[in-house]
Amino acid sequence: MRISFAESRPAGPHALAIVVSPATIDRSGLEGLPESARALARAAAEANRFDGENGAVVEFFGETDAAHRRLLLVGIGAKSDYERAGAALAAKLLTSGEKSLVVDISAAAGSKPAEAAVSLAFGAVLRSWRHDIYRTKLEAKQRPSLEEIVIIGGGDAATLWADREAVAEGVMFTRTLITEPANILYPESFVERCRPLADLGIKIEVLGRDAMAELGMGALLGVAQGSAREPQLLVMTWDGTNGAEPPIALVGKGVTFDTGGISLKPPAGMEDMKWDMGGAGAVAGTMKALALRKAKAHVIGLCVLVENMPDGNAQRPGDVVTSMSGQTIEVINTDAEGRLVLCDALSWVQKVHAPKTIVDLATLTGAMIVSLGYEYGGMFANDDELAEQLSAAGSAVGDKLWRMPLGDSYDKLIDSPIADMKNVGPREGGSITAAQFIKRFIDDGVRWAHLDIAGMVWASKPGATWDKGATGYGVRLLDRFIADSVEK
């Protein structure tokens, strides 16, 4: 989707959308239209009971500049939500046959027209994303037609757009990784998808099975041993401080397909388990966004990549493995594999890079969906300030988080009679005991947050800025967290 900004409406064929708020609905930028078009707009708004509400779109046809055009009114609501307005326009026109859309925000933009224009563009770009490469029989009416959006009245929006476009690129990269099927995206090919990030200035390092074995990553390798695919530990480093600041670590669970292993999942819905690498996908997308906007931060993105498969060599329930930290784990359920791969990755990044702050992301537990549904990601943290920073970042961008408890009473539920711990506790509090498991691998003095995003990376119905499928959750959250709490 091409985005540009201008001060006047261009010539040539295009659809025209005018942004309306409840406060400006009577002076909604229609002044530049012929009276016949203004009358149609008023009639269309009345017929649709349109009063500028957030994300509502009214469509009609009329003459402007001696040309017959598709005309739209789009609402931003009382809170001036330009992002949702842009997304609503993109959803409406993406396969409409229109190639060009002009959006006039002049009447409604208020005192910050550039920020309004950029937010509208951002929503439109995100909502326009599709992944059609495997669809060979799309009818013409189903194919995207909208190619460009020109925004009028945004002032110097072009100077702000580069940073926001970088975040959009990161979100879309994450969506692509999560959408790809597991026969296309597996540990080694995930790494190859990320190697071009080196051209943006990101340092790429990869550890394979032999290196992991030498390091003693028995928990991670135990999960991998049932798959023909070799596990990979992908390390991406962006240092926009030229070594002046210590790193912050982002660690993502990347189970590129999760059958459950010997503790096999039910067949119904197992195809969804291609997105069990959503945490790693979010980390990769965040790293791309940070590099594109040249963030003044030192960030290590760690994607721990593995398949969980049930072959004759697969890990069994009851096996005991030794983690890189030296702690031993009784594997009660092979489908609780995410915490096993994360614990060795966390030990490695602390030993090698000594970050003072770590945020891990994982589609870790179905129990989190039971707790919070599909509205919030769960957050566990050992530091109140870090929890507040992440929560504020999530609220600002729409990647919402809800803090969950930690405590000794939960921790004792994963004690094992034959090892240092077991990888699952009882059915009750499953997300909490999973977080308590991960916490045992965090060194003293390290600020740590665990984000259980099982309900957030994939959507069964369209949202404001995404269609059904991969949402890209986590990229905007992490980028804003780093911008507000690390760079500043």
C-alpha positions as CSV (number, residue, x, y, z in Angstrom):
1,M,0.0,0.0,0.0
2,R,1.5,3.3,-1.1
3,I,1.0,6.2,1.4
4,S,1.5,9.9,0.5
5,F,0.4,13.2,2.0
6,A,-0.7,16.3,0.2
7,E,-2.3,19.7,0.8
8,S,-4.9,19.5,-2.0
9,R,-6.9,16.9,-3.7
10,P,-5.1,15.4,-6.7
11,A,-6.6,15.0,-10.1
12,G,-7.4,11.7,-11.7
13,P,-9.7,8.9,-10.8
14,H,-10.0,8.1,-7.1
15,A,-12.5,7.5,-4.3
16,L,-12.8,10.4,-1.8
17,A,-13.3,9.9,1.9
18,I,-14.0,12.8,4.4
19,V,-13.2,12.3,8.1
20,V,-16.0,13.3,10.4
21,S,-16.2,13.5,14.2
22,P,-19.4,14.0,16.3
23,A,-18.3,17.6,16.8
24,T,-17.6,18.4,13.1
25,I,-20.4,16.5,11.5
26,D,-22.2,19.7,10.5
27,R,-18.9,21.2,9.1
28,S,-17.4,18.0,7.8
29,G,-15.2,19.2,5.0
30,L,-18.0,19.0,2.5
31,E,-17.6,22.7,1.5
32,G,-15.4,21.8,-1.4
33,L,-18.0,19.6,-2.9
34,P,-20.8,20.6,-5.3
35,E,-24.2,21.2,-3.6
36,S,-25.6,18.0,-5.1
37,A,-22.8,15.9,-3.4
38,R,-23.3,17.7,-0.1
39,A,-27.0,17.0,-0.3
40,L,-26.3,13.3,-1.0
41,A,-23.8,13.2,1.9
42,R,-26.4,14.6,4.3
43,A,-29.0,12.2,3.1
44,A,-26.7,9.2,3.3
45,A,-25.6,10.1,6.9
46,E,-29.3,10.5,7.9
47,A,-30.3,7.2,6.3
48,N,-27.5,5.3,8.0
49,R,-28.0,7.1,11.4
50,F,-24.4,8.1,11.0
51,D,-23.1,10.7,13.6
52,G,-19.3,10.4,13.2
53,E,-19.0,7.4,15.5
54,N,-15.7,5.6,15.7
55,G,-14.9,3.5,12.6
56,A,-18.3,3.9,11.0
57,V,-18.3,4.4,7.2
58,V,-21.1,5.7,5.0
59,E,-20.7,5.2,1.2
60,F,-22.5,7.0,-1.6
61,F,-21.8,8.2,-5.2
62,G,-21.9,11.8,-6.5
63,E,-20.1,14.3,-8.6
64,T,-17.0,16.2,-7.6
65,D,-14.8,18.3,-9.9
66,A,-17.0,17.3,-12.8
67,A,-16.2,13.6,-12.1
68,H,-18.5,10.9,-10.8
69,R,-16.9,9.4,-7.7
70,R,-17.3,7.0,-4.9
71,L,-17.6,9.2,-1.8
72,L,-17.4,8.1,1.8
73,L,-17.8,9.6,5.3
74,V,-15.7,8.0,8.0
75,G,-16.1,8.6,11.7
76,I,-13.4,9.0,14.3
77,G,-15.6,9.2,17.3
78,A,-15.4,11.4,20.3
79,K,-11.8,10.2,21.1
80,S,-10.6,11.0,17.5
81,D,-9.5,7.5,16.7
82,Y,-7.8,8.0,13.3
83,E,-6.2,4.6,13.3
84,R,-9.5,2.8,13.4
85,A,-10.9,5.2,10.8
86,G,-8.0,4.4,8.4
87,A,-8.5,0.7,9.0
88,A,-12.2,0.9,8.4
89,L,-11.6,2.6,5.0
90,A,-9.1,0.0,4.0
91,A,-11.4,-2.8,4.9
92,K,-14.2,-1.2,3.0
93,L,-12.3,-0.5,-0.2
94,L,-9.6,-3.1,-0.3
95,T,-11.3,-5.3,-2.9
96,S,-13.8,-2.7,-4.1
97,G,-12.3,-2.2,-7.5
98,E,-10.9,1.2,-6.5
99,K,-7.2,1.7,-7.0
100,S,-6.8,5.1,-5.3
101,L,-8.3,6.7,-2.2
102,V,-8.0,10.3,-1.2
103,V,-8.8,11.0,2.5
104,D,-9.5,14.5,3.6
105,I,-8.9,15.1,7.3
106,S,-8.9,18.9,7.1
107,A,-12.0,19.7,9.0
108,A,-11.6,17.2,11.8
109,A,-7.8,17.1,12.4
110,G,-7.7,19.7,15.2
111,S,-4.4,20.9,16.6
112,K,-2.3,17.9,15.6
113,P,-3.0,17.2,11.9
114,A,0.3,15.4,11.2
115,E,-0.2,12.9,14.0
116,A,-3.8,12.3,12.9
117,A,-2.7,11.7,9.3
118,V,0.0,9.3,10.3
119,S,-2.4,7.4,12.6
120,L,-4.9,7.1,9.8
121,A,-2.3,5.8,7.4
122,F,-1.0,3.3,10.0
123,G,-4.4,1.8,10.5
124,A,-5.0,1.6,6.8
125,V,-1.7,-0.2,6.1
126,L,-2.2,-2.7,8.9
127,R,-5.8,-3.5,7.8
128,S,-4.7,-3.9,4.2
129,W,-2.2,-6.7,4.9
130,R,-3.1,-10.1,3.3
131,H,-1.3,-13.4,2.7
132,D,-2.6,-14.7,-0.6
133,I,0.4,-16.5,-2.0
134,Y,-1.1,-20.0,-1.7
135,R,-4.5,-19.0,-3.2
136,T,-4.4,-19.8,-6.9
137,K,-8.1,-19.5,-7.8
138,L,-9.1,-16.1,-6.3
139,E,-11.8,-14.5,-8.4
140,A,-11.2,-11.0,-9.6
141,K,-13.7,-9.5,-7.1
142,Q,-11.8,-11.2,-4.2
143,R,-8.4,-9.7,-5.2
144,P,-7.1,-6.5,-3.6
145,S,-7.4,-3.6,-5.8
146,L,-6.6,-0.6,-3.6
147,E,-3.0,0.5,-4.3
148,E,-2.6,3.9,-2.8
149,I,-3.9,6.3,-0.2
150,V,-3.4,10.1,-0.3
151,I,-4.1,12.0,2.9
152,I,-5.1,15.6,2.6
153,G,-4.6,18.1,5.5
154,G,-2.0,16.3,7.4
155,G,0.6,19.1,7.5
156,D,4.1,17.8,7.9
157,A,3.0,14.2,8.3
158,A,5.6,12.9,5.9
159,T,8.3,13.6,8.5
160,L,6.5,11.4,11.1
161,W,5.5,8.6,8.8
162,A,8.9,6.9,8.5
163,D,9.0,5.7,12.1
164,R,5.4,4.6,12.1
165,E,5.8,2.8,8.8
166,A,8.8,1.0,10.4
167,V,6.5,-0.4,13.1
168,A,3.9,-1.4,10.5
169,E,6.7,-3.3,8.6
170,G,7.5,-5.1,11.8
171,V,3.9,-6.0,12.4
172,M,3.5,-7.3,8.9
173,F,6.7,-9.3,9.1
174,T,5.4,-11.0,12.3
175,R,2.0,-11.7,10.6
176,T,3.8,-13.4,7.7
177,L,5.9,-15.6,9.9
178,I,2.9,-16.7,12.0
179,T,0.7,-17.3,8.9
180,E,3.1,-19.6,7.1
181,P,2.3,-23.3,7.4
182,A,4.7,-25.5,9.3
183,N,6.0,-27.3,6.2
184,I,7.2,-23.9,4.9
185,L,8.2,-22.3,8.2
186,Y,10.3,-24.5,10.5
187,P,13.3,-23.7,12.7
188,E,15.9,-23.5,9.9
189,S,13.6,-21.6,7.5
190,F,12.6,-19.2,10.2
191,V,16.2,-18.3,10.6
192,E,16.6,-17.8,6.8
193,R,13.6,-15.5,6.8
194,C,15.4,-13.3,9.4
195,R,18.8,-13.3,7.8
196,P,18.0,-10.3,5.6
197,L,17.6,-8.2,8.8
198,A,21.4,-8.1,8.8
199,D,21.1,-5.6,5.9
200,L,19.4,-3.2,8.4
201,G,22.3,-3.4,10.8
202,I,21.1,-6.3,13.0
203,K,23.8,-8.8,14.0
204,I,22.7,-12.4,13.4
205,E,24.0,-15.4,15.4
206,V,22.7,-18.9,15.2
207,L,23.3,-21.8,17.5
208,G,22.4,-25.3,16.3
209,R,21.9,-28.7,18.0
210,D,25.6,-29.4,18.6
211,A,26.2,-26.0,20.2
212,M,23.2,-26.4,22.4
213,A,24.3,-29.9,23.5
214,E,27.8,-28.5,24.3
215,L,26.1,-25.8,26.4
216,G,24.0,-28.4,28.3
217,M,20.6,-27.3,27.0
218,G,18.9,-30.5,28.0
219,A,15.5,-29.0,28.4
220,L,15.4,-27.5,25.0
221,L,16.9,-30.5,23.3
222,G,14.5,-32.8,25.0
223,V,11.6,-31.1,23.2
224,A,13.4,-31.2,19.9
225,Q,14.5,-34.8,19.9
226,G,11.2,-36.1,18.4
227,S,11.5,-33.9,15.3
228,A,13.6,-34.4,12.1
229,R,14.0,-30.6,12.1
230,E,17.1,-29.3,13.9
231,P,16.4,-26.8,16.6
232,Q,17.8,-23.3,16.3
233,L,18.6,-20.5,18.7
234,L,18.4,-17.3,16.7
235,V,20.2,-14.3,18.3
236,M,19.5,-10.9,16.8
237,T,21.4,-7.9,18.2
238,W,20.5,-4.2,17.5
239,D,22.7,-1.7,19.2
240,G,21.6,1.9,18.5
241,T,23.7,3.1,21.4
242,N,27.1,2.1,20.0
243,G,27.9,0.2,23.2
244,A,27.0,3.0,25.5
245,E,24.1,1.1,27.2
246,P,23.6,-2.4,28.5
247,P,21.3,-4.6,26.5
248,I,17.6,-5.4,27.2
249,A,16.7,-8.9,26.1
250,L,13.5,-10.0,24.3
251,V,13.0,-13.8,24.3
252,G,10.4,-15.5,22.2
253,K,9.0,-19.0,22.2
254,G,9.3,-20.4,18.7
255,V,7.6,-23.8,18.5
256,T,7.0,-23.8,14.8
257,F,4.6,-26.7,15.2
258,D,3.3,-28.2,18.4
259,T,1.7,-31.6,18.2
260,G,2.0,-32.0,22.0
261,G,4.6,-34.7,21.5
262,I,3.8,-38.0,23.1
263,S,1.2,-36.1,25.2
264,L,-0.6,-35.7,21.8
265,K,-3.1,-32.9,21.3
266,P,-6.6,-33.8,20.0
267,P,-6.8,-33.7,16.2
268,A,-9.5,-31.0,16.0
269,G,-7.8,-27.6,15.7
270,M,-4.2,-28.9,15.7
271,E,-3.6,-27.1,12.5
272,D,-3.7,-23.9,14.5
273,M,-0.5,-25.0,16.2
274,K,1.6,-23.5,13.4
275,W,1.3,-20.2,15.3
276,D,2.8,-21.6,18.5
277,M,5.9,-19.6,17.4
278,G,4.0,-16.3,18.0
279,G,6.3,-15.1,20.7
280,A,9.4,-15.6,18.4
281,G,7.5,-14.0,15.6
282,A,6.8,-10.9,17.7
283,V,10.4,-10.7,18.7
284,A,11.6,-10.9,15.0
285,G,9.1,-8.2,14.0
286,T,10.1,-6.0,16.8
287,M,13.7,-6.2,15.9
288,K,12.9,-5.3,12.3
289,A,10.9,-2.3,13.5
290,L,13.7,-1.1,15.8
291,A,16.3,-1.4,13.0
292,L,14.1,0.4,10.4
293,R,13.5,3.3,12.7
294,K,17.1,3.3,14.0
295,A,16.1,3.0,17.6
296,K,18.5,4.5,20.1
297,A,18.5,1.3,22.2
298,H,20.6,-1.8,22.7
299,V,18.3,-4.8,22.3
300,I,19.0,-8.6,22.0
301,G,16.2,-10.5,20.3
302,L,16.3,-14.2,21.0
303,C,14.1,-16.7,19.1
304,V,14.2,-20.2,20.4
305,L,13.0,-22.4,17.5
306,V,11.9,-26.0,17.7
307,E,9.3,-28.5,16.6
308,N,7.5,-30.7,19.1
309,M,6.8,-34.0,17.4
310,P,6.0,-37.6,18.5
311,D,8.4,-39.9,16.8
312,G,10.1,-43.0,18.2
313,N,12.9,-40.9,19.7
314,A,10.5,-38.4,21.3
315,Q,10.7,-37.4,24.9
316,R,8.4,-39.4,27.2
317,P,6.2,-38.3,30.1
318,G,8.3,-39.1,33.2
319,D,11.7,-38.3,31.7
320,V,14.1,-36.2,33.7
321,V,16.2,-33.6,31.8
322,T,19.0,-31.3,33.0
323,S,18.7,-27.7,32.0
324,M,21.6,-25.4,31.1
325,S,21.3,-23.9,34.6
326,G,22.0,-27.3,36.1
327,Q,18.4,-27.6,37.5
328,T,16.7,-30.9,36.8
329,I,13.1,-31.1,35.5
330,E,10.7,-34.0,35.6
331,V,8.7,-33.9,32.4
332,I,5.1,-34.8,33.4
333,N,3.5,-33.5,30.2
334,T,5.4,-33.2,26.9
335,D,2.7,-30.7,25.7
336,A,4.1,-28.2,28.3
337,E,7.1,-27.7,26.1
338,G,7.2,-24.0,25.8
339,R,8.6,-23.4,29.3
340,L,11.2,-26.1,28.6
341,V,12.6,-24.3,25.6
342,L,12.4,-20.9,27.2
343,C,14.3,-21.8,30.4
344,D,17.5,-22.8,28.5
345,A,17.2,-19.7,26.3
346,L,16.9,-17.5,29.3
347,S,19.9,-19.1,31.0
348,W,22.0,-18.6,27.9
349,V,21.1,-14.9,27.4
350,Q,21.8,-14.1,31.1
351,K,25.2,-16.0,31.0
352,V,26.4,-14.5,27.7
353,H,24.9,-11.0,27.7
354,A,24.0,-10.2,31.3
355,P,20.9,-8.1,30.5
356,K,19.3,-6.2,33.5
357,T,15.9,-6.5,31.9
358,I,14.3,-9.4,30.2
359,V,10.8,-9.7,28.6
360,D,9.8,-13.1,27.3
361,L,6.8,-13.7,25.1
362,A,5.1,-17.1,24.6
363,T,1.9,-18.6,23.4
364,L,2.3,-20.7,26.5
365,T,-1.0,-21.9,28.1
366,G,-4.5,-22.5,27.1
367,A,-5.3,-21.6,30.7
368,M,-4.5,-18.0,29.9
369,I,-7.3,-18.0,27.3
370,V,-9.6,-19.4,29.9
371,S,-8.6,-16.6,32.3
372,L,-8.6,-13.6,30.0
373,G,-10.3,-14.7,26.8
374,Y,-9.0,-12.9,23.7
375,E,-8.9,-9.4,25.1
376,Y,-5.7,-9.3,27.1
377,G,-2.3,-10.9,27.2
378,G,-1.3,-12.1,30.6
379,M,1.7,-10.5,32.3
380,F,3.8,-11.8,35.1
381,A,6.6,-9.7,36.5
382,N,9.1,-9.6,39.4
383,D,9.3,-5.8,39.2
384,D,6.5,-3.4,39.7
385,E,8.0,-0.6,37.6
386,L,8.6,-3.0,34.6
387,A,5.0,-4.2,34.9
388,E,3.7,-0.6,34.9
389,Q,5.9,0.3,31.9
390,L,4.7,-2.7,29.8
391,S,1.1,-2.1,30.8
392,A,1.3,1.5,29.8
393,A,2.9,0.7,26.5
394,G,0.2,-1.9,25.7
395,S,-2.6,0.4,26.6
396,A,-1.2,3.1,24.4
397,V,-1.0,1.0,21.3
398,G,-3.9,-1.5,21.8
399,D,-1.8,-4.6,22.7
400,K,-3.4,-4.8,26.1
401,L,-1.9,-6.7,29.1
402,W,-3.4,-7.8,32.4
403,R,-1.0,-8.4,35.3
404,M,-1.4,-11.9,37.0
405,P,0.0,-13.0,40.4
406,L,3.1,-14.8,41.4
407,G,3.9,-16.3,44.8
408,D,5.4,-19.1,46.9
409,S,2.0,-20.8,47.3
410,Y,2.0,-21.3,43.5
411,D,5.7,-22.1,43.3
412,K,5.5,-25.2,45.5
413,L,2.9,-26.7,43.2
414,I,5.7,-27.5,40.7
415,D,8.0,-29.3,43.1
416,S,8.9,-32.8,42.0
417,P,9.5,-35.8,44.2
418,I,12.5,-37.0,42.1
419,A,13.9,-33.8,40.5
420,D,14.2,-30.1,41.2
421,M,10.9,-29.4,39.6
422,K,8.3,-30.8,37.3
423,N,7.1,-29.0,34.2
424,V,3.4,-28.8,35.1
425,G,1.4,-28.3,38.3
426,P,-2.3,-29.1,38.9
427,R,-5.0,-28.0,36.5
428,E,-5.8,-25.0,38.6
429,G,-3.7,-21.9,38.0
430,G,-2.0,-23.4,35.0
431,S,-0.7,-20.1,33.6
432,I,0.6,-19.1,37.0
433,T,2.5,-22.3,37.7
434,A,4.0,-22.0,34.2
435,A,5.2,-18.5,35.0
436,Q,6.6,-19.8,38.3
437,F,8.5,-22.4,36.4
438,I,10.2,-19.8,34.2
439,K,10.9,-17.5,37.2
440,R,13.2,-20.3,38.6
441,F,15.6,-19.5,35.8
442,I,15.8,-15.8,36.3
443,D,19.0,-14.6,38.1
444,D,18.8,-12.4,41.2
445,G,18.7,-8.7,40.3
446,V,17.3,-9.1,36.8
447,R,14.1,-7.4,36.0
448,W,11.9,-9.9,34.3
449,A,8.4,-10.0,32.7
450,H,6.7,-13.0,31.2
451,L,3.9,-12.3,28.7
452,D,1.6,-15.3,28.0
453,I,0.0,-14.3,24.7
454,A,-1.8,-17.5,23.8
455,G,-5.1,-15.8,23.1
456,M,-3.7,-12.8,21.2
457,V,-1.5,-13.8,18.2
458,W,-4.4,-15.4,16.1
459,A,-7.9,-14.2,15.7
460,S,-10.9,-16.2,14.5
461,K,-12.7,-13.0,13.4
462,P,-11.6,-9.6,12.0
463,G,-10.5,-6.9,14.4
464,A,-10.0,-3.2,14.0
465,T,-6.7,-3.4,12.3
466,W,-6.5,-7.0,11.2
467,D,-8.5,-9.6,9.3
468,K,-9.0,-13.1,10.5
469,G,-5.7,-14.8,11.2
470,A,-2.4,-13.4,12.5
471,T,-2.7,-10.2,14.4
472,G,0.9,-9.2,14.9
473,Y,0.3,-8.8,18.6
474,G,3.4,-7.9,20.6
475,V,5.4,-5.8,18.1
476,R,3.7,-2.5,18.8
477,L,3.8,-3.3,22.5
478,L,7.5,-4.0,22.6
479,D,8.4,-1.1,20.3
480,R,6.4,1.4,22.4
481,F,7.9,0.0,25.6
482,I,11.4,0.4,24.3
483,A,10.6,3.9,22.9
484,D,9.1,5.2,26.1
485,S,11.1,3.3,28.8
486,V,14.5,2.5,27.2
487,E,15.2,5.2,24.7
488,K,13.8,8.0,26.8
